[in-house]
Amino acid sequence: MSRHHVLVGSGIASLSAAESIRSADPDARITLVSREEGAFYSRPGLAYLLTSEVLENGLHIRTPQEIAALGIERFVADALELRPEQHELVASGNRLLRYDRLLIATGATSIPADFPGATLGGVVQVDGLAEARDFVERSRAAGSAVVVGGGSTALELVDGLHAQGVTTHYLMRGERYWSKVFDPVESAIVEARLLAAGVHLHRHAAVREAIGDRGQLVGVTLESGLRIPCEMLAVAIGVRPRLELATSAGISTQRGILTSAFLETSAPDVFAAGDCAQVYDPVTQTSSMDTLWASALQQGRIAGLNMAGVRVAHRKRPPINVTKVGGITVTIIGAVGQGTDPDLLTLTRGQSERWNADAEAWSVSAARRSDRLRVVVSGRTIVGAVVMGDQSVSRPLAHLIGEEVDISSLRPLLEAAPDNAMELLLDFCAHHVGDHAAAHR
């Protein structure tokens, strides 16, 4: 008798799990339960839907023929209750599903705003395609909008509003943009692009209250007392994993659903993957979470293989985040924060230091020049990189970081010749990747 696999959630983790199951077990029965209907789509691609750079059909990540070949039975329903001991899932519509293996891939949801007026019409967050559609429709009718949030998602909302011609105010809680990830020059480049586009930047700013009239947003009051009239308030202050199904079933959780290196949860025959999973890494002996598309794809693939009986451990890779901020394509690989490790060596290329010294100068120069590269070296390996603008070195650097390639022979040269360090490193990168590709032909 063929196994019955139930997948809860319709993101990339579920899709890649289904593909792995089908490749390993052609006779398996696969059922997907999700509140979202329609084709599988790229959630990172929603940023381009907001700016009208792509249409909805451009977000589809598999053809109808490829989906049909997977033979997935799909139910548009809410997963209400998981009974691990009975191997049963209760879904809305009085549906009871018995399974042999089950995957929880419920993803994450935006953290809701907690200021007064947060439930007014016009206060929006974008979690999925339905919310993106609503955002585009509202922005086409709005004259002014406010965006609050500190990461890449917030600027995707800013870009979407600007693309529709909406006067946009962006609130930054601190002194500069995304200081946990970007260095001062990188923040300055993005801020300069925003200013050049006409976006109003507010530093050390937070919403005190959203003001409404008959249930609809008409403005916001900031903590400073400033009032900004607006018809939209877009909130992107972070995400939290959807854990309700797991916790109600008694499955072990911390920040996310705890899993082994094989994506197994504490419940028999129940697996987890994607933004809701906190996966054990036997190398570091810690459990961690990644809320990134590439990580969810990889975890779903490994979970699917293990569900089908192919024993494969998940290998944690450095996180890779490709995003668009202020109209600039940015790839963030691995660890790039400003640490205090004395062994860290940070190399940069493409910055003008006068952007730091003279606000008037960088606000003009940075608007024209947005290519920049920062590489972080720790000990014998490259541990992180930020690639802004030109993306030609993103893949080679991701390979060196992901494979933890030893560059100890190069490090004395990097420290001895700082003016040429980046070119030396990129030459090494190009040669190593070329030799690696040749060896695997």
N, C-alpha and C positions, 0 to 999 in steps of 0.2 A: 504493500500500500504506500502511495506517495505521501510525503510529508506535507503538512499544511503550515505555511509561513504567513503570519499576519504582521503587517507593517503599519505603524501608527504615525502619521505625518506624511506630507507630500513634498518635502524638500529634497535637496540633492542627496542627503544621506539615505533616504528611503529608496530613491531611484537607483543609486549605485549599489545598494544592498540587493535590490531586485535583480539587477543585471548580474551580480555575482552569484546569486542563488540559481538563476536560470542557467548560467554557464556551467555550474558545478552539478546541477541536478535538473536535467531537462524535463523530468516528469513531475516536478514539485508543483503544488498548488500555492499560488501567491495571492493574498488579499491585502489591499491597501485601504485603510480607513483614515479619512481626513475631512475636515470641514470645508476645505478649498476644493473647488471643482475646476475642470478645464485642463488644459495641457500643462505639463511640467515646464516651468519657466525659470529663468535666471534671476534670482533675487538681487545679486549685485547689479544686474542690468536695469533694475528699476530706476537707478539714477539717470539713465539715458532716456527712459520713458518720461520722467519728470521734465526734462529739457526738450522733449519732442525730437530728440536726435534719432530715436528708433520708435517704430510702431509696436503694438503688442505682439504681433506675429514674429517680430524680430527678437523677442525674448525667449522663444521656444528653444529648448536645448536638445530635443530629439524629434525626429520626424514622426508623423503618425504611424508609418510603417514600422519604425524601430520600436515604438511603444506597443503596437499590436503584437509584434514578435515575442514580447516578454510574457504575454498571456496573463496580464494582471487583472484580477477581479477587483473592481473599485467601488467603494461605498462612500458617498458624501454624507458624513455623519460625525457626531462628536463621540469620542471614546469616553465613556462615563465611568466605567469600573473595571478594574483588572483583578482577576481572581487567580493568582499564580498556582495555588495548590490544585485547583480544578482545571488549569490550563484553559481558562475562559476569559473572553473580553465581552463586556456589555457595552453596546453602542446605542445611540439614540435611534428612535424608530422601532423600539422593542426588538432589536437585533442582538442575538447571542452568537458569538463566534468561538468555536473551539479550535485550538491551535496546538501544533507540536513545538514550534518556535515562534517567538514574538519579538519584534524590534520596537523600542520606544525611540522615536525620532521626532519628538514634538517641538524641537527648536527652542527659540527664545522669543520673548515679547518685550516691547518697549516699556520702560519704567514710566508709569503715569505721573503727570505733574501733580504737585500737592498744594499749589497756591490757590487762593480763593478764585472762583470763576473758571476752574480748569475744565469743567464739563460744558461750558458754553459752546454753541454752534460756532464753528470757525477756529476752535482750538483743535489742532490736528497732529497725528503721529502716523508714520508710514511703516507698517509691519509687512504688508504684502501687496498683492496686485490690486485688491479691492480698495485699499486705502490710497494707493498711488493714483488710481483713477479719480477718486474723490478729490485728492490734492490738486490734480491737473484741472479738474472742472472748477474748483473754487478759485484757483489762482488766475484763471482766465477772466473771472469777474471781479477780482480784488484790485483795489488801487494801492493799498499799502499793507505790508506784512512785517511781522517780527519773528525772528528765529532765535531759539535758545538751545545751546548744546555745545560740547567742546571737542567733538571728534569729526571724523570724515562724514558721517551721516548728516550732521548739521549743515555742512557746506554743500552737500548734495541737494538739500532742501533750499539753501540759498541760491544755488545755481538754477534750480527749477523755477523758483520765483522770478529771478532775474530774466530768465529766458522768456517768460510770459509778460515782461515789461512791468512787473510789480515793483514799486518802491520798497526796498528791503532794508530792514534794520537788523544787524546781527549782534547779539549780546554775548560778550566774552566774560566769563567769571573772573579771569585773571588779567594779567598785563598783556599777554600775547596768546596767539592761537596755538592750541594743542601742545602745550609745553611739556607734557609727559612723553611725547614722541619726537617732536621737532626741536632742533636747536634754534637759537635766536635768528640766525640768518634764514633758515627755512621758513620759520613763522613770518618773518618780514617779507619774504618773496610772496607768500600766499596773501598776506594782508595787503600788499601793494597791488596785487591783481584785483582784489576785491574793491579797493578804493578807486582804482582806475575804471572799474565797471560801474561805479556810482553807488556801491553798497555803503550804507552808513554803519560804521563800527563803533560799538560802545564797550569800553574796557571797564573791568571791575563792576559789571552790571548784572543784575538779576531781577526777575519779575516779582513784584510785591503782590499784584492783583491783576486779574483779567477783568475788564469792565464790560458789562453787557447791557443790552437794551432789548427787552422782550425775548430773552433767551439767546440772542445773537451777539457775538463779540463786536465791540465798537472801539476798543482801545486797551492798552495795558499801562499800568503804573509801575515804574521801576522802584527799587529800594531807595534810590537817590531822590525820589519824589517826581522825577520827570515822567510826564504822560505822553504816550505815543499813540495817536489815533491809528487804527488798523482794522482790517476785516479778517485777517488770518494771523494766528499765532502757532507756529510750527515748533514742536518740542522734540528734541532728540538728546535726552540726558542719560542715555545708556539703556542696556537691555538686561533682562533677567530670565533664566531658563524656566521653561514650563515643566514643573515638577509634580503637578497635582496628581497625575495618574500614578506616578511611581510612589509618592509618599502615602497616598490612600491605600496602596497595596502593601505597605510595610517594607518597601525596597529601600536599601541604605542610600542615603544622600548626604552631601555636605553642601557645597555651593551648587553642585550638579548631581546627577545620578552617578554614583560610584560604580566603576566597572573594572574588571581585570584587564590585562594586556590583550585579552582575546575578546574584549567588549562585552563580557558577561556581567550581569548585575548579580545582586545577592539572591535573587529569586531564580529557581530552576528554569532553564530554557527561555529566560527573558534577557534580551540584549539591549544596549542603548548606544546611540551614535549621534554625532552632530552637536549642535549648540547646547543641548541639554545634558551632554555626557561629560563626566569628569573621569578621565582615563588614566589608569595606572601605567607608569613608565618604569620598567624594571632597572633601567640604567641609573636613573636618579632616585629611584624608590619613592617617588612622589606621584600624586594624582593631580592632573591639571586639566584646564578647560581652554578651548580655542573657539571663539565665535566667528570663524572664518569659513568661507565657501570651500577652499581647497582642503582644509582639515576635515570638514563634514563629508566631502566626497571620499577622501581616503578612509575615514573611519567607517562609513557606510559600506564601502567595498570589502573591508576586512571583516566587518560584522556579518555581512552576507555569506562570505566564505565559511566562517565558523558556524553559522546557522545551518549551512548545507553539509556540515561534517568535515570540512577541510580545515585542519588545525593550523591557523596562521596567527602569529602575534603581531599586534600593531606596533610599528616603529614610529615614535614621535619624530616629526620633522620640524625644522624651524618654521614658525608661522610666516606666511606670505600674504600680504594684504595689498591688492591693487585697487586704487581708488582715484577719484578725480576731485581735486580741491582747487577752488578758484580758477577752474578751467585748465588746470595743470594735471597731467597724468602722473601719479606718484606710486611707486612700488616700495613697500616697506618689508624688509626681510630680516627675520631673527630679532636679536636684541639690539636696540638702537637708543635706548634711554641714556640719559646723562648720568652714568654711575660714578662711583668714587674709587674704583679699583685702580691702584697705581700702575698696574700692568697694562691697562688699556691704552691703545694707540689709535687715535682718530685721525683719519685722512679725509681731506675735502678737496673738491675741485669745482670751480664754476661760480664762486661767490665774489662779490665785491665788498670789502670790509667797510666801505663808506656807507653801505646800507645800515650798518649798526650805528655809525657815528652821526649821521646826518639824515634825519627823518625826511626832509624834503628831497634829498638826493636819491635815497633808496626808493621812495614812493614813485619816482619816475623811472629810474634805471631798472628796478625789479619788474616793473610792468612790461618791459621790453625783453628782458633776459630772465628765463625761468629754468634753464638747464642747470642742475646741480647734482653732485654725487658726494655722498658721505659714506665712508666705510669704517667699521669698528673692528679692530684686531685685538684679541685677548690671548696672550701666550703664543701658542703655535698655530692658531686658527683664526679665520675671519668669522666673527660671531653675528654681525649685522650690517645692514646697508640701507640707505635711503637713496632712491633714484628718482629725481624730479625731472620731468620733461623728456629728454631723449632716453628711450628705454632699451637701447641696443645692448647694454651690459647687464640687464636684469637677469636674464636666464643664466649666463655664465656665473654671475655672482651667487645666484641661488644654488647652483650646483656646488660651488666651492664651500658655501656655508652648510648646505645640507649634508654633504659628504664629509664634512670636517677635515678638509684637505690640509695637510701639514705644510705651513709656509715658514717654518722656523729658519730655513736656510736663507730666506729672503728678508727676514725682519731686521738684521743688522744694517742692510742696505737702506731699508725704509727709514730707519732712525738716523742714519748717517747723511742721507740726502733728502731732506724733507721737501725740497722744491720739486724733486723728480719722483717722489714716493708714489704718487697715484699712478703715473705712467708705468713705473716698474711693476706695480701690483696688477694693473690691467694687462700688461704684456704677459705676465705669469699666468693670469687667468685665461687669456686667449690660448696660450700654448697648452696649458693643462687640459682645457676643455676639448681642444682639437685632438690632442693625443688620446684622451679618453674615448672620444667618438670613434677614432680610427681603430682603437683596440676592440671595439664592440661591433664592428661592421661584419 
